[in-house]
C-alpha cells in the first residue's frame, strides 16, 4: 500500500506568497521583495518558504522560464544523442550544457527501439542556427550519432496554479 502523505497546512500569507511566486515573477531587480510587498510580509518570509519547500522536497526547483519564441529564438530543435558509456554521457553533457544556445541538457534511459540517451534543446534565431550548433557540438565532443527533432510550432506552456 502506498505511503499516505499528510496535506500541508499553509498559512494565508504562505498561500498568497505561493500564488504570486507561481505566476510570472515581477520584472524588477527585487522580485522576491515585490512578492513580499504584494503578499503583506517580509522578503525573508518569501525566501524562507521557498527554501523550506525545497529542503522538504515538496518542490524540486524554483526558476524562471524563458519564452524563447517571444525572445526571438524561433528556430529550435531537440537533439537526441547516443553516448553509450554513462560516465562519458555525463562528461559530454556538461560540455553541451555549457553552450549558451542549449537551454536543457539531460540523460534519459534508452529502449531497444530508441538508443539515444542524451538530449539537448538548442535555440536559434535564424534557420540553420541549430544545425551550426549541432556541428560545433560534434566537433567539440566527438559524438556523431544523433537525431535532430526540429520544433515545428510552440505548444501552449502553462504552470500549475495552486492558490
C-alpha positions in Angstrom: 0.0 0.0 0.0 1.4 3.4 -0.9 2.5 5.7 2.0 0.0 8.4 2.7 1.3 11.9 2.7 -0.3 14.4 5.0 -1.6 17.5 3.3 0.4 20.7 4.1 -1.5 23.4 6.0 -0.3 26.7 4.7 -1.0 30.0 6.4 -3.0 32.6 4.5 0.3 34.6 4.0 2.0 31.5 2.6 -0.8 30.9 0.2 -0.5 34.5 -1.1 3.2 34.1 -1.5 2.8 30.8 -3.4 0.1 32.2 -5.6 2.3 35.1 -6.5 5.5 33.1 -6.9 3.7 30.5 -9.1 2.9 33.1 -11.7 5.1 35.5 -13.7 7.8 36.9 -11.4 7.9 40.7 -11.3 10.2 42.2 -13.9 12.4 44.1 -11.4 15.8 43.9 -9.7 14.0 42.7 -6.5 11.3 40.2 -7.5 11.1 38.5 -4.1 10.8 41.8 -2.3 8.0 42.7 -4.7 6.2 39.4 -4.0 6.6 40.1 -0.2 5.1 43.5 -0.6 2.2 42.2 -2.5 1.7 39.3 0.0 2.0 41.6 3.0 5.1 40.1 4.5 8.9 40.4 4.6 11.2 39.3 1.8 12.9 36.9 4.2 9.5 35.2 4.7 9.2 34.6 0.9 12.8 33.2 0.7 12.4 31.1 3.8 9.2 29.5 2.5 10.8 28.6 -0.9 13.9 27.2 0.9 11.8 25.2 3.3 9.7 23.7 0.5 12.9 22.8 -1.4 14.5 21.3 1.6 11.4 19.2 2.3 11.4 18.1 -1.4 7.9 19.5 -1.9 9.3 21.5 -4.8 12.3 20.3 -6.8 13.4 23.7 -8.2 12.4 27.3 -8.5 13.4 29.1 -11.6 12.4 31.3 -14.4 11.1 30.1 -17.7 12.2 32.0 -20.8 9.6 32.2 -23.5 12.2 31.7 -26.2 9.8 32.3 -29.1 8.9 35.7 -27.7 12.6 36.4 -27.1 13.3 36.0 -30.9 14.5 32.4 -30.8 12.1 30.8 -33.3 14.3 28.1 -34.9 14.8 25.4 -32.3 15.5 21.7 -32.1 15.6 18.9 -29.6 18.7 16.8 -30.4 18.9 13.2 -29.2 22.5 12.0 -28.9 23.8 8.5 -28.4 26.6 8.1 -25.9 26.8 4.5 -24.7 29.1 4.9 -21.7 27.1 6.5 -18.7 30.2 8.4 -17.4 31.0 9.7 -20.8 27.4 10.8 -21.3 27.7 12.9 -18.1 31.1 14.4 -19.2 29.8 15.2 -22.7 26.5 16.5 -21.3 28.4 19.1 -19.2 30.2 20.3 -22.3 26.9 20.5 -24.2 25.1 22.3 -21.3 27.9 24.9 -21.2 26.8 26.2 -24.6 24.7 29.4 -24.5 22.4 28.0 -27.2 21.5 25.0 -25.1 18.7 25.6 -22.6 18.2 21.9 -21.5 20.6 19.0 -21.4 19.7 15.7 -19.7 20.3 12.0 -19.7 17.5 9.5 -20.1 17.1 5.7 -20.2 17.1 4.1 -23.6 15.0 1.3 -25.1 15.8 -1.2 -27.9 13.9 0.9 -30.5 15.5 4.2 -29.4 19.1 4.1 -28.3 19.6 7.8 -27.8 20.2 8.8 -24.2 21.4 12.4 -24.1 19.1 15.2 -25.1 19.8 18.9 -25.7 17.4 21.7 -26.5 19.1 24.1 -28.9 17.7 27.5 -29.6 18.5 29.6 -32.7 17.3 32.9 -34.2 17.6 32.0 -37.9 17.1 28.9 -40.0 20.3 26.8 -39.8 21.4 28.1 -36.4 20.6 24.8 -34.7 22.5 22.8 -37.4 25.6 25.0 -36.8 25.4 24.3 -33.0 25.0 20.6 -33.7 28.1 20.6 -35.9 30.0 22.5 -33.2 29.0 20.1 -30.5 30.1 17.1 -32.7 33.4 18.8 -33.4 34.0 19.5 -29.7 32.8 16.2 -28.2 33.4 13.7 -31.0 29.8 12.4 -30.6 28.3 12.0 -34.0 25.3 9.6 -33.6 22.3 11.9 -33.2 18.8 12.7 -34.4 17.5 16.3 -34.8 13.9 16.8 -33.8 13.1 20.3 -35.2 10.4 22.3 -33.5 7.5 22.9 -35.9 5.4 25.0 -33.5 5.3 26.0 -29.9 2.6 24.5 -27.8 0.9 26.5 -25.1 3.0 26.5 -21.9 1.3 26.9 -18.5 2.3 26.5 -15.0 0.3 24.8 -12.2 -1.9 27.2 -10.2 -2.4 26.1 -6.6 -3.9 29.1 -4.9 
